[in-house]
Amino acid sequence: MRKILLSLCVLFFSSCAQNPIPNEEFTLENTQWKLVSFGYKRMAVPKNVWISFKEGIYSGHCACNGMGGAYEVDKNTLEIKAGISRLIACPDMRLETKIRQEIQEVNSYKFENKQLILMHGKEAILNFIEVPSE
């Protein structure tokens, strides 16, 4: 009797356990991603800082100038190659310079909490959120 009662309790509580809600499926390509932070450090970032990936070509905007080039992806590894960029003088080039430097360090990516996280090794260096399509 005791075993039956214990089995019923286990069955009852296991059926009450919440099933995790699956994360939405995100894709690196064909999405525009807006920069929200460097690593996990939140900061004010101009809304026109974004990157997108499509068929081996990336393009983006670094607050003042555009950027673009080639990339290669294999599973979660990502190699972003230096490419074209338009460099006009900006009032403050520090953010622009930091973004360009960090982009060149990226060697992998992951999706976490609805964010695209570009990484160098195990370190998160740039975090983006998806820009809703209009």
C-alpha positions, 0 to 999 in steps of 0.5 A: 500500500505504501509503495502504491501511495508513493508511486501515485505521489510521484506520478501526481507531482511529475505531471504537475511539473511545468514543461519548459517553453521552447525558445523561439527558433532564431537564425543568424541569417536573414535577420537584422540584429541591433546591438544592445551591449558589449558582452553582458554589460548593458549600455546606451547604444545608438539605435542605428547600430546593427548587423545582418548576415545573408548568404556569406555577406554581412552588412551593418552600421556602426552609429556613423559609418557602414560596414560589410564583408564576408563571413563563414559559418559552420554550426556555431563557429563564425568567422567574420572577415574584414571587408568594406567600410565607409569611414567618414569623420564622426563626432565621437569615433570611440564606439565605432572603433570598439565595434569594428575591433570586436567584430574582428575578434568574433569566432563563434555565436549562440542564441540566449534569452532571445539574443544573438551573442557574438563570442570570442572563445567562451567570452560574450563580446557583442549582444544583439536583439532581433529587429522586428521586420516591418 
